[in-house]
Amino acid sequence: MESAKEEALIMYSTPKGFRRQLQMDTIKEHPDVKIKLLIPNDEQMTATIGKAKLESPQVEFRIYQESLKSRITIVLVDLEQGNKFIKIILVSVTDT
């Protein structure tokens, strides 16, 4: 996400993967970059997001239903730059 210029969109595959990124302190605000995270729900997710919002209030957190969980984490960075569309995509498959 550090290379993002305008926007970073991340869809986490599991709540555990999201929490791991929080513990590693990789989810941070960046000046002039919109960061939007889509995270699968579990029984502790509301509390987890509440704590994360205190540290990064500009980051947008969204929860999706646990039944839609996937094994794939998707990262899209800088989707639009002027009239040009630039896509940097990272797809990661997890076994957790």
C-alpha positions as CSV (number, residue, x, y, z in Angstrom):
1,M,0.0,0.0,0.0
2,E,3.0,2.3,0.4
3,S,3.3,2.7,-3.3
4,A,-0.4,3.8,-3.7
5,K,-0.9,7.3,-5.1
6,E,-4.7,7.7,-4.9
7,E,-6.5,4.6,-3.7
8,A,-6.0,1.1,-2.2
9,L,-8.7,-1.5,-2.0
10,I,-8.2,-4.7,-0.1
11,M,-10.6,-7.7,0.3
12,Y,-9.3,-10.0,3.1
13,S,-10.0,-13.7,2.8
14,T,-10.4,-14.4,6.5
15,P,-10.8,-12.4,9.8
16,K,-7.6,-14.0,11.0
17,G,-5.7,-12.6,8.0
18,F,-7.0,-9.1,8.7
19,R,-6.0,-9.4,12.4
20,R,-2.6,-10.6,11.4
21,Q,-2.1,-7.5,9.3
22,L,-3.2,-5.3,12.2
23,Q,-0.7,-7.0,14.5
24,M,2.1,-6.5,12.0
25,D,1.0,-2.8,11.9
26,T,0.7,-2.8,8.1
27,I,-2.7,-1.0,8.0
28,K,-1.9,2.7,8.3
29,E,-3.2,5.9,6.9
30,H,-1.4,7.4,4.0
31,P,-1.7,11.1,3.1
32,D,-3.9,11.6,0.0
33,V,-4.6,7.9,-0.4
34,K,-8.1,6.5,0.1
35,I,-7.8,3.1,1.8
36,K,-10.9,0.8,1.8
37,L,-10.9,-2.6,3.5
38,L,-13.5,-5.3,3.0
39,I,-13.3,-7.9,5.8
40,P,-15.3,-11.1,6.5
41,N,-17.4,-11.0,9.6
42,D,-17.0,-13.1,12.8
43,E,-18.1,-12.7,16.4
44,Q,-15.2,-10.4,17.3
45,M,-14.9,-8.3,14.1
46,T,-16.9,-5.2,15.3
47,A,-14.6,-4.8,18.3
48,T,-11.5,-5.4,16.2
49,I,-12.6,-2.7,13.7
50,G,-13.4,-0.3,16.5
51,K,-9.9,-0.5,17.8
52,A,-8.4,-0.2,14.3
53,K,-10.5,2.9,13.6
54,L,-9.0,4.6,16.7
55,E,-5.5,4.2,15.1
56,S,-6.5,4.9,11.5
57,P,-9.7,6.9,11.4
58,Q,-9.4,7.8,7.7
59,V,-9.4,4.1,6.6
60,E,-12.8,2.8,5.5
61,F,-13.7,-0.6,7.0
62,R,-16.6,-2.7,5.6
63,I,-17.7,-6.1,6.8
64,Y,-19.1,-8.8,4.5
65,Q,-21.0,-12.0,5.6
66,E,-19.0,-14.8,6.9
67,S,-20.7,-17.2,4.5
68,L,-19.0,-15.4,1.6
69,K,-15.5,-16.1,3.0
70,S,-12.9,-16.9,0.4
71,R,-9.4,-18.3,0.4
72,I,-8.3,-15.3,-1.7
73,T,-7.1,-11.9,-0.5
74,I,-7.3,-9.3,-3.2
75,V,-5.4,-5.9,-3.3
76,L,-6.1,-3.3,-5.9
77,V,-4.0,-0.1,-5.9
78,D,-4.4,3.1,-7.9
79,L,-7.4,2.2,-10.0
80,E,-7.6,5.5,-11.8
81,Q,-5.1,8.2,-12.5
82,G,-6.4,11.0,-14.6
83,N,-7.8,9.5,-17.8
84,K,-5.6,6.4,-17.5
85,F,-6.4,3.3,-15.5
86,I,-3.5,1.8,-13.8
87,K,-3.9,-1.5,-11.9
88,I,-1.6,-3.1,-9.5
89,I,-3.2,-6.3,-8.3
90,L,-2.0,-8.8,-5.7
91,V,-3.9,-12.0,-5.2
92,S,-2.9,-14.2,-2.3
93,V,-4.4,-17.7,-1.6
94,T,-4.5,-18.8,2.0
95,D,-5.2,-22.1,3.8
96,T,-6.4,-20.5,7.0
